[in-house]
């Protein structure tokens, strides 16, 4: 699956909640009170819906999903939790969670243009997985720093998750600890994800 360019409100209605950080989409989503018609779902349909929640929420492609799932399967412990935690550890999600981008899509754009440093090294891969103690900084480009400062200013009431320490003045954030299942804000049944990729 490539980048989704279709109507976002339709995706939100099908998944049953606001999945995009877009005011216009939210208005359209809230405007229609009537629930969309839903046929009786098969077991496969239920599993597919949970997978699509994660795919649209984190903005990943199918190949990226499978890669993370295979990584989670090799990890000790619960595979479903390890999979969601791996999604949260993606650099684009960390940049967004720190408040340095208005959406995960914007975070990916900032990263892919080479404007993010991890422990002082330029990283332009949005799927890069961060670790405890990693420090994420913004490049010295004036335009980029102004863009991120403006985003932070618009999100003045935003509070970053407790696993990340953000310094808005220096545009730096540090990973204080690895994620746990409770850090994942997406309402998803992770067991159905495991069943989808194991079937």
C-alpha positions in Angstrom: 0.0 0.0 0.0 1.4 3.4 -1.0 0.6 6.7 0.5 -3.2 7.1 1.0 -4.6 10.1 -1.0 -8.3 9.4 -0.7 -11.0 11.0 1.5 -9.7 10.9 5.1 -13.1 11.4 6.7 -14.3 8.1 5.1 -11.4 6.3 6.7 -12.2 7.7 10.1 -15.8 6.7 9.8 -14.9 3.2 8.7 -12.5 2.7 11.6 -14.9 4.4 14.1 -12.7 7.2 15.5 -10.6 10.2 14.5 -7.3 8.9 13.2 -5.9 12.0 11.5 -4.7 15.3 13.1 -6.7 17.5 10.8 -9.3 20.1 12.0 -11.3 19.9 8.7 -11.4 16.1 8.9 -12.6 16.3 12.5 -15.3 18.7 11.6 -16.6 16.5 8.8 -16.3 13.4 11.0 -18.3 15.0 13.9 -20.9 16.6 11.5 -22.4 13.3 10.5 -24.0 11.7 13.6 -25.4 8.7 11.8 -23.2 5.6 12.0 -22.1 4.2 8.7 -23.8 1.1 7.6 -21.8 -2.0 8.6 -22.3 -5.4 7.3 -21.8 -8.4 9.7 -18.0 -8.8 9.8 -16.2 -12.1 9.3 -13.3 -13.1 11.6 -10.9 -12.0 8.8 -12.7 -8.7 8.5 -12.3 -8.0 12.2 -8.6 -8.8 12.0 -8.2 -6.7 8.9 -9.9 -3.7 10.5 -7.5 -3.8 13.5 -4.5 -4.0 11.1 -5.8 -1.0 9.1 -6.2 1.1 12.3 -2.5 0.7 13.0 -1.5 1.2 9.3 -3.4 4.5 9.0 -2.6 5.7 12.5 1.2 5.4 12.1 1.1 6.0 8.3 2.9 2.8 7.4 2.9 0.6 4.4 2.1 -3.1 4.4 5.8 -4.1 4.0 6.8 -1.9 7.0 4.0 -3.5 9.1 5.3 -7.0 8.3 8.8 -6.1 9.0 7.9 -4.7 12.4 5.8 -7.7 13.1 8.6 -10.1 12.3 10.9 -8.1 14.6 8.3 -8.3 17.4 8.0 -12.1 16.9 11.7 -12.5 17.5 11.5 -10.4 20.7 11.1 -12.1 24.0 7.7 -11.7 25.6 4.3 -10.8 24.2 4.4 -10.5 20.4 1.4 -8.2 20.2 2.7 -5.7 22.8 6.2 -5.8 21.3 4.7 -4.9 17.9 2.8 -1.9 19.1 5.8 -0.7 21.1 8.0 -1.0 18.0 5.4 1.2 16.2 5.7 3.8 18.9 9.5 3.7 18.7 9.6 4.8 15.1 11.4 8.1 14.7 8.5 9.8 12.9 6.2 9.0 15.9 8.8 10.2 18.4 9.2 13.6 16.5 5.4 13.9 16.4 5.0 12.9 20.1 7.5 15.5 21.1 5.3 18.2 19.5 7.9 19.0 16.7 5.3 18.3 13.9 1.6 18.9 13.4 1.1 15.4 12.2 3.1 12.2 11.6 3.1 12.9 7.9 4.8 16.3 8.6 7.2 14.5 10.9 8.1 12.0 8.1 8.7 14.9 5.7 11.0 16.7 8.2 13.0 13.5 8.8 13.3 12.5 5.1 14.6 16.0 4.3 17.5 15.3 6.7 16.5 17.8 9.4 16.6 15.5 12.4 19.7 14.3 14.3 19.8 11.3 16.6 22.7 11.4 19.0 24.3 14.0 16.8 24.0 11.9 13.6 21.8 12.8 10.7 19.0 10.3 10.3 16.7 10.5 7.3 14.8 7.3 7.8 11.4 7.8 9.3 11.1 4.1 10.4 14.3 4.3 12.4 13.7 2.8 15.9 14.9 4.9 18.9 16.3 3.5 22.1 16.4 4.6 25.7 18.8 7.5 26.2 18.7 8.6 22.6 18.7 12.4 22.1 16.8 13.8 19.1 17.7 17.3 17.9 16.7 19.6 15.0 19.2 20.7 12.3 20.5 24.3 12.4 18.6 25.3 9.3 16.8 28.5 10.2 13.7 27.7 8.2 13.3 24.3 9.7 13.8 25.6 13.3 11.2 28.4 12.7 8.7 25.8 11.3 9.1 23.6 14.3 9.0 26.5 16.7 5.7 27.7 15.1 4.2 24.2 15.5 5.2 24.2 19.2 3.7 27.6 19.6 0.4 26.5 18.1 0.4 23.4 20.3 1.1 25.5 23.4 -1.3 23.4 25.6 0.2 20.1 24.4 1.8 17.9 27.0 4.4 15.4 25.7 4.2 11.8 27.0 6.2 11.0 30.1 8.6 8.7 28.2 10.1 11.7 26.4 11.8 14.8 27.9 11.3 17.9 25.6 13.2 21.1 25.7 11.3 23.5 23.4 14.0 26.2 23.6 16.8 24.1 22.2 14.4 21.9 20.1 15.7 18.8 21.8 14.1 15.7 23.2 15.5 12.7 25.0 14.0 9.3 25.3 13.8 8.6 29.1 12.5 5.1 28.9 11.2 2.5 26.4 7.5 2.4 25.8 5.0 0.2 27.6 1.6 -0.9 26.3 -0.1 1.8 28.3 1.7 4.4 26.3 -0.1 3.4 23.1 -3.1 5.7 22.7 -4.6 3.9 19.7 -7.7 1.9 20.7 -6.7 -1.4 19.1 -7.1 -5.1 19.9 -3.5 -6.2 19.4 -4.4 -9.9 19.7 -6.3 -9.7 16.4 -3.2 -8.2 14.8 -1.2 -11.2 15.8 -4.0 -13.5 14.4 -4.0 -11.5 11.1 -0.3 -11.9 10.5 -0.2 -15.5 11.8 -3.0 -16.8 9.7 
